[in-house]
């Protein structure tokens, strides 16, 4: 039986259709259009009139949620994470690891591989693994546990690629010994090599691009910027990212990590087709304020914002920080909160904001031919939003996985 979602507006995200209908059959979108197409098919109608229909959100950087972490290395933990983020409209994501002992990383990658092919996992679809660490620069460690950081080892990385066929992305610091060789290895295996937690100079970023790096992990967060050496100024990862068209990037748009001005700057220089938004959410996502742990480090989740900060995030909006409050420790946002930030705090048009959490991440990951937009033959990954951009319903490949009571 075909399903028909009937809504007030539909964002493809390249255009907006009023009083639109989406027809779904067999896990894919059969057609979109106005209500006249209903007369051509026998359908089961789902009336979401008064609400907005959009493509499901795609998160390329997600560590956990609902009290569970990807590093637990179990299907139960991954399912809880998938269900938690489906409540925020996410329909597909990369399960992201943390810096840890290598045996724990391998266990997590094995669990992700099993989850990718499992039909039992409820909630959002797990597209694959994102290895963030341990090959990071200690000078830009952020909330990654410095005890387990290590120099990139191409042989070790190649072993991980063999054991985890669903490894889709690796974040590492290319300026470290073995970094460029690792980038070439990842390119040869069609795995996205991402510059992150890096203290590289502009020249080192150019070498990284030549070696196969194509993306930059959470721009402005644990990424080097202009510095002075013997009176001369050296550009860093931030400037290289905004200057080089060959690099795409991502922003943690939770209302805390970056002020609107920096988000606007990145979009002005790169465009929404090369900049996606991510949550970088940790296990505390969806739980509220309190004391937690991340990769063996104590953290605190709170909503304390400096009085002179550029904006004041909405009441109830929290962020994770290291216990000494010296740095952020990932976000606790769901993806609809990221969308709200882009629209309400940054001031982006709705189509551009939705594009940054749908088509753009799909394009960066190389899956925009099947996910990230509402069009015939695309997978039926759909989110229904109210006027406040709160999630009313989430559909993954034609199945309703979340519906607000």
C-alpha positions as CSV (number, residue, x, y, z in Angstrom):
1,X,0.0,0.0,0.0
2,X,1.3,3.4,-1.0
3,X,1.6,6.0,1.8
4,X,0.8,9.7,1.1
5,X,2.0,12.4,3.3
6,X,-0.1,15.5,2.9
7,X,1.4,18.7,4.3
8,X,1.2,22.5,4.3
9,X,4.6,23.0,2.8
10,X,7.4,20.7,1.4
11,X,11.1,21.7,1.2
12,X,13.0,19.6,-1.3
13,X,15.4,21.5,-0.1
14,X,15.9,23.3,-3.4
15,X,12.4,24.7,-3.5
16,X,9.3,25.0,-1.5
17,X,6.0,23.5,-2.6
18,X,2.7,24.6,-1.0
19,X,-0.1,22.1,-0.1
20,X,2.2,19.3,-1.2
21,X,2.0,15.5,-1.2
22,X,4.8,12.9,-1.0
23,X,3.9,9.4,-2.2
24,X,6.0,6.6,-0.7
25,X,6.1,3.0,-1.8
26,X,8.6,0.2,-1.0
27,X,10.9,2.4,1.1
28,X,11.3,5.0,-1.6
29,X,9.7,8.2,-2.8
30,X,7.4,7.5,-5.8
31,X,6.3,11.1,-6.5
32,X,5.9,14.6,-5.1
33,X,3.4,17.2,-6.1
34,X,0.1,18.8,-5.3
35,X,-3.0,17.0,-4.1
36,X,-4.1,16.2,-7.7
37,X,-1.7,13.3,-7.8
38,X,-3.8,11.5,-5.1
39,X,-6.5,10.8,-7.7
40,X,-4.1,8.6,-9.6
41,X,-3.2,6.2,-6.8
42,X,-4.8,4.1,-4.1
43,X,-3.1,5.4,-1.0
44,X,-3.1,5.3,2.8
45,X,-3.1,9.0,3.7
46,X,-1.1,10.5,6.6
47,X,-2.5,14.0,7.1
48,X,0.2,16.3,8.4
49,X,-1.5,19.5,7.2
50,X,-0.3,22.6,8.9
51,X,3.2,21.1,9.1
52,X,6.4,21.2,7.0
53,X,7.7,18.1,5.2
54,X,11.5,18.0,4.7
55,X,14.1,15.4,3.8
56,X,15.4,13.5,6.9
57,X,18.5,15.0,8.5
58,X,21.9,13.4,7.9
59,X,24.5,13.8,10.7
60,X,28.1,13.1,9.7
61,X,29.5,13.5,13.2
62,X,27.7,11.8,16.1
63,X,29.2,10.1,19.2
64,X,26.2,9.2,21.2
65,X,22.9,10.1,22.8
66,X,20.2,8.9,25.2
67,X,22.9,8.0,27.8
68,X,24.9,5.8,25.5
69,X,28.2,6.2,23.5
70,X,29.3,4.6,20.3
71,X,32.5,3.5,22.2
72,X,30.4,1.0,24.2
73,X,30.7,-1.2,21.2
74,X,27.3,-2.9,21.5
75,X,24.2,-3.1,19.3
76,X,22.0,-2.0,22.2
77,X,23.9,1.2,22.7
78,X,23.9,2.0,18.9
79,X,20.1,1.4,18.8
80,X,19.5,3.7,21.7
81,X,21.6,6.4,19.9
82,X,19.7,5.8,16.7
83,X,16.3,6.1,18.4
84,X,17.4,9.2,20.4
85,X,18.5,11.1,17.3
86,X,15.4,10.0,15.3
87,X,13.5,12.1,17.8
88,X,15.4,15.1,16.5
89,X,14.6,14.3,12.8
90,X,17.9,12.5,12.0
91,X,17.3,9.6,9.6
92,X,20.9,8.6,8.8
93,X,24.3,9.2,10.5
94,X,27.9,8.2,10.8
95,X,28.6,6.6,14.2
96,X,31.7,8.4,15.4
97,X,34.4,7.0,17.7
98,X,36.6,8.7,20.3
99,X,40.3,8.6,21.1
100,X,40.8,5.4,23.2
101,X,42.9,2.3,23.4
102,X,43.0,0.6,20.0
103,X,41.2,-2.6,21.2
104,X,38.2,-0.5,22.3
105,X,38.2,1.3,19.0
106,X,38.2,-2.0,17.1
107,X,35.3,-3.3,19.3
108,X,33.3,-0.2,18.5
109,X,34.0,-0.4,14.7
110,X,33.0,-4.1,14.7
111,X,29.7,-3.2,16.4
112,X,29.1,-0.4,13.9
113,X,29.7,-2.8,11.0
114,X,27.1,-5.2,12.4
115,X,24.6,-2.4,12.9
116,X,25.0,-1.2,9.3
117,X,23.6,-4.5,8.0
118,X,21.2,-5.3,10.8
119,X,17.5,-5.1,10.2
120,X,16.8,-5.1,13.9
121,X,18.2,-1.6,14.7
122,X,15.3,0.8,15.2
123,X,15.5,4.6,14.7
124,X,17.9,6.4,12.3
125,X,19.9,4.4,9.8
126,X,23.6,3.9,10.6
127,X,25.5,4.6,7.4
128,X,28.9,3.6,8.6
129,X,31.7,4.6,11.0
130,X,33.6,7.8,11.4
131,X,37.0,7.3,13.1
132,X,37.9,10.4,15.1
133,X,41.2,9.8,16.8
134,X,43.5,8.6,18.0
135,X,45.7,10.1,15.2
136,X,45.2,13.7,16.4
137,X,47.6,16.5,17.3
138,X,48.0,17.0,21.1
139,X,48.1,20.8,20.6
140,X,44.5,20.6,19.3
141,X,43.2,17.7,21.4
142,X,40.1,19.5,22.6
143,X,38.1,17.0,24.6
144,X,39.9,14.0,23.2
145,X,41.7,12.1,25.9
146,X,45.4,13.0,25.4
147,X,46.5,9.8,27.2
148,X,45.6,7.8,24.1
149,X,46.6,10.1,21.3
150,X,49.2,8.5,18.9
151,X,51.1,9.2,15.6
152,X,49.2,8.0,12.5
153,X,50.2,4.5,11.6
154,X,49.2,3.6,8.0
155,X,49.7,-0.2,8.6
156,X,47.4,0.0,11.6
157,X,44.9,2.0,9.7
158,X,44.9,-0.5,6.8
159,X,44.2,-3.2,9.3
160,X,41.2,-1.3,10.5
161,X,40.0,-0.8,7.0
162,X,40.1,-4.6,6.4
163,X,38.2,-5.3,9.7
164,X,35.6,-2.6,9.2
165,X,34.2,-2.5,5.7
166,X,31.8,0.2,6.8
167,X,34.6,2.7,7.7
168,X,33.4,5.7,5.7
169,X,35.4,8.6,7.2
170,X,38.6,9.2,9.2
171,X,39.6,12.4,11.0
172,X,43.3,12.9,11.6
173,X,46.0,15.5,11.8
174,X,47.9,15.4,8.4
175,X,50.9,17.3,9.7
176,X,51.9,14.5,12.0
177,X,54.4,11.8,10.8
178,X,52.5,9.3,8.7
179,X,49.6,11.7,8.2
180,X,50.0,12.2,4.5
181,X,50.6,8.5,3.8
182,X,47.4,7.8,5.7
183,X,45.5,10.2,3.5
184,X,46.8,8.5,0.4
185,X,45.8,5.1,1.8
186,X,42.2,6.4,2.6
187,X,41.8,7.8,-0.8
188,X,42.9,4.5,-2.4
189,X,40.1,2.8,-0.3
190,X,37.5,5.5,-1.2
191,X,37.3,6.5,2.5
192,X,36.8,10.2,3.2
193,X,40.0,11.7,4.8
194,X,39.2,14.6,7.0
195,X,41.5,17.2,8.6
196,X,40.7,17.6,12.2
197,X,42.2,18.3,15.7
198,X,45.0,19.7,13.6
199,X,47.6,22.4,14.1
200,X,48.6,22.4,10.4
201,X,49.8,25.5,8.5
202,X,48.3,26.5,5.2
203,X,51.2,24.8,3.4
204,X,50.7,21.6,5.2
205,X,47.0,21.7,4.4
206,X,47.9,22.0,0.7
207,X,50.1,18.9,1.0
208,X,47.1,17.2,2.7
209,X,44.8,18.0,-0.1
210,X,47.3,16.6,-2.6
211,X,47.4,13.4,-0.5
212,X,43.7,13.0,-0.7
213,X,42.1,14.9,2.2
214,X,38.8,16.5,1.1
215,X,37.0,17.6,4.3
216,X,37.7,19.5,7.5
217,X,36.2,18.4,10.8
218,X,34.2,20.9,12.9
219,X,35.7,24.1,11.5
220,X,36.9,26.6,14.2
221,X,36.9,23.8,16.8
222,X,40.3,22.3,17.4
223,X,41.6,23.7,14.1
224,X,44.6,26.0,13.8
225,X,44.3,29.6,12.8
226,X,46.7,32.5,12.0
227,X,49.9,32.5,14.1
228,X,53.1,34.5,14.1
229,X,56.5,32.8,13.9
230,X,59.6,35.1,13.9
231,X,57.4,38.1,13.0
232,X,55.8,36.3,10.0
233,X,52.2,35.3,9.9
234,X,51.3,31.7,8.9
235,X,47.7,30.8,7.9
236,X,46.3,27.7,9.5
237,X,43.5,25.2,8.9
238,X,40.7,27.7,9.3
239,X,42.0,30.0,6.6
240,X,42.9,27.2,4.3
241,X,39.4,25.7,4.6
242,X,37.8,29.0,3.7
243,X,40.2,29.6,0.8
244,X,40.3,26.2,-0.9
245,X,37.3,25.2,-2.9
246,X,38.5,21.5,-2.8
247,X,37.7,21.3,0.9
248,X,34.2,20.9,2.3
249,X,33.6,21.3,6.0
250,X,31.2,21.1,8.9
251,X,30.0,23.3,11.7
252,X,28.8,22.4,15.2
253,X,25.7,24.6,15.1
254,X,24.3,24.0,18.5
255,X,24.1,27.7,19.5
256,X,27.1,27.4,21.8
257,X,30.2,26.2,19.9
258,X,30.1,29.0,17.4
259,X,28.5,32.4,17.3
260,X,26.4,33.4,14.4
261,X,29.1,35.6,12.9
262,X,31.5,32.7,12.4
263,X,28.8,30.5,10.9
264,X,27.9,33.3,8.5
265,X,31.6,33.8,7.7
266,X,32.0,30.1,6.8
267,X,28.9,30.1,4.6
268,X,29.8,33.4,2.9
269,X,33.2,32.0,1.9
270,X,32.2,28.4,1.1
271,X,28.4,28.4,0.4
272,X,25.9,26.0,1.8
273,X,26.8,23.4,-0.8
274,X,30.2,23.0,0.8
275,X,29.3,23.5,4.5
276,X,27.1,21.1,6.4
277,X,26.0,21.3,10.0
278,X,26.6,18.5,12.5
279,X,25.7,17.8,16.1
280,X,28.9,16.2,17.4
281,X,26.5,14.9,20.0
282,X,27.8,12.9,22.9
283,X,26.0,10.4,25.2
284,X,24.4,13.1,27.2
285,X,22.4,14.3,24.2
286,X,18.7,14.4,25.1
287,X,19.3,14.1,28.8
288,X,19.7,17.6,30.2
289,X,22.1,19.3,32.6
290,X,24.4,17.2,34.9
291,X,27.8,15.6,35.3
292,X,28.9,13.0,32.8
293,X,32.0,11.4,31.4
294,X,33.5,11.4,27.9
295,X,36.3,9.1,26.9
296,X,37.4,8.9,30.5
297,X,37.3,12.6,31.1
298,X,34.8,14.2,33.5
299,X,32.5,16.7,31.8
300,X,29.6,19.0,32.8
301,X,26.5,19.8,30.8
302,X,25.1,23.2,31.5
303,X,23.5,26.3,30.0
304,X,25.8,28.9,31.5
305,X,26.7,31.4,28.7
306,X,29.1,34.4,29.2
307,X,27.1,37.6,29.4
308,X,29.1,39.2,26.6
309,X,28.6,36.3,24.2
310,X,27.2,37.2,20.8
311,X,23.8,35.6,21.3
312,X,21.9,33.9,24.1
313,X,20.8,30.4,23.0
314,X,17.2,29.5,23.8
315,X,16.3,28.7,27.4
316,X,17.0,25.0,28.0
317,X,19.7,24.9,25.4
318,X,22.8,23.2,27.0
319,X,26.3,22.3,26.0
320,X,29.0,19.9,27.3
321,X,32.2,21.2,28.7
322,X,35.3,19.7,30.3
323,X,34.9,19.8,34.1
324,X,37.3,22.7,34.4
325,X,35.3,24.6,31.7
326,X,38.4,25.1,29.7
327,X,36.9,23.7,26.5
328,X,33.7,22.3,25.0
329,X,33.3,18.5,25.0
330,X,30.9,18.0,22.2
331,X,27.3,19.0,22.0
332,X,24.1,17.6,23.5
333,X,21.9,18.8,20.6
334,X,19.6,16.9,18.4
335,X,19.6,17.8,14.7
336,X,16.3,19.8,14.8
337,X,18.0,22.1,17.4
338,X,20.8,22.6,14.9
339,X,18.2,23.6,12.3
340,X,16.6,26.0,14.8
341,X,20.0,27.6,15.4
342,X,20.6,28.1,11.7
343,X,17.2,29.7,11.1
344,X,16.6,31.6,14.3
345,X,20.1,32.6,15.5
346,X,22.1,32.7,12.2
347,X,19.1,34.0,10.1
348,X,19.5,31.6,7.2
349,X,16.5,31.2,4.8
350,X,14.7,27.9,5.5
351,X,15.7,26.2,2.3
352,X,19.4,26.9,2.9
353,X,19.3,25.8,6.5
354,X,17.6,22.6,5.6
355,X,20.0,22.0,2.8
356,X,22.9,22.1,5.3
357,X,21.4,19.2,7.2
358,X,20.2,17.2,4.3
359,X,21.5,17.4,0.8
360,X,24.9,18.9,1.6
361,X,26.0,16.2,4.1
362,X,24.7,13.6,1.6
363,X,26.7,15.2,-1.2
364,X,29.9,15.4,0.9
365,X,29.5,11.7,1.8
366,X,28.8,10.8,-1.8
367,X,25.2,9.5,-1.3
368,X,23.2,12.4,-2.6
369,X,21.9,10.1,-5.4
370,X,19.7,8.3,-2.8
371,X,19.4,10.5,0.3
372,X,19.2,14.1,1.2
373,X,16.4,15.4,-0.9
374,X,12.7,14.8,-1.7
375,X,12.5,13.5,-5.2
376,X,11.3,10.4,-7.1
377,X,13.4,7.2,-6.5
378,X,15.1,8.7,-3.4
379,X,14.9,6.8,-0.2
380,X,11.9,7.8,1.8
381,X,13.8,9.4,4.6
382,X,11.4,12.2,5.7
383,X,10.9,14.5,8.7
384,X,7.7,16.4,9.6
385,X,8.2,19.7,11.4
386,X,5.9,22.1,13.1
387,X,6.2,25.9,12.7
388,X,8.8,26.0,15.5
389,X,10.9,23.4,13.7
390,X,10.1,20.8,16.4
391,X,9.8,17.2,15.1
392,X,6.3,15.7,14.7
393,X,7.3,12.6,12.8
394,X,10.4,10.9,11.5
395,X,10.3,8.3,8.7
396,X,13.3,6.1,7.7
397,X,13.1,4.3,4.3
398,X,9.3,4.5,4.5
399,X,8.9,3.3,8.1
400,X,7.7,5.7,10.8
401,X,10.3,5.4,13.5
402,X,9.2,8.3,15.7
403,X,5.9,10.1,16.1
404,X,5.4,12.8,18.7
405,X,2.6,11.7,21.1
